[in-house]
Amino acid sequence: MPDIPDTRMARIEQGMNGLKQRATHVKELAQNALFYVQNRPIPLSEKAATQIKEGRGFAARPAHGPC
């Protein structure tokens, strides 16, 4: 098992409830948990970078709807 720094392990622990709700099996839970231990900043795909630059997609929407 790889050595996971405490800060990254804490991210997994904090996100575990959400991970368990979305995963249908242990392998999927482990794959989804990788997000919490990736180096920051997380590299964006070309498509995601374009959507952010153009103000589209989830990151561009207000958190609580229109003001």
C-alpha positions as CSV (number, residue, x, y, z in Angstrom):
1,M,0.0,0.0,0.0
2,P,1.4,3.4,-0.9
3,D,2.3,5.9,1.8
4,I,-0.4,8.6,1.8
5,P,0.5,11.9,3.6
6,D,-1.8,12.8,6.5
7,T,-3.2,15.8,4.8
8,R,-4.4,13.7,1.8
9,M,-5.7,10.9,4.1
10,A,-7.7,13.6,5.9
11,R,-9.3,14.6,2.6
12,I,-10.4,11.0,2.0
13,E,-11.8,10.7,5.5
14,Q,-13.8,14.0,5.2
15,G,-15.2,12.9,1.8
16,M,-15.9,9.3,2.8
17,N,-19.7,9.7,3.3
18,G,-20.2,11.1,-0.2
19,L,-17.9,8.5,-1.7
20,K,-19.8,5.7,-0.1
21,Q,-23.1,7.0,-1.2
22,R,-22.0,7.2,-4.9
23,A,-20.0,4.0,-5.1
24,T,-21.6,0.7,-5.9
25,H,-18.6,-1.4,-5.0
26,V,-15.3,-1.1,-3.2
27,K,-13.3,-0.8,-6.5
28,E,-15.4,2.2,-7.5
29,L,-15.0,3.8,-4.1
30,A,-11.2,3.5,-4.3
31,Q,-11.2,4.9,-7.9
32,N,-13.3,7.9,-6.8
33,A,-11.2,8.5,-3.7
34,L,-8.2,9.1,-6.0
35,F,-9.6,12.6,-6.6
36,Y,-8.8,13.5,-2.9
37,V,-5.1,12.5,-3.1
38,Q,-4.2,14.0,-6.5
39,N,-1.5,16.6,-6.6
40,R,-2.9,20.2,-6.7
41,P,-3.7,22.0,-8.8
42,I,-5.6,19.2,-10.6
43,P,-4.9,19.4,-14.3
44,L,-7.9,20.2,-16.4
45,S,-8.9,18.5,-19.6
46,E,-8.9,20.6,-22.7
47,K,-12.7,20.6,-22.7
48,A,-13.0,21.6,-19.1
49,A,-10.4,24.4,-19.6
50,T,-12.4,25.8,-22.6
51,Q,-15.7,25.7,-20.6
52,I,-14.2,27.6,-17.7
53,K,-12.5,30.1,-20.0
54,E,-15.8,30.7,-21.9
55,G,-17.8,30.9,-18.6
56,R,-19.8,27.8,-19.3
57,G,-20.4,24.7,-17.2
58,F,-20.8,23.9,-13.5
59,A,-18.0,26.2,-12.3
60,A,-19.5,29.2,-14.1
61,R,-23.0,28.9,-12.4
62,P,-23.8,30.8,-9.2
63,A,-23.9,28.5,-6.1
64,H,-27.4,29.6,-5.1
65,G,-29.0,30.5,-8.4
66,P,-29.4,33.9,-10.0
67,C,-29.0,36.9,-7.8
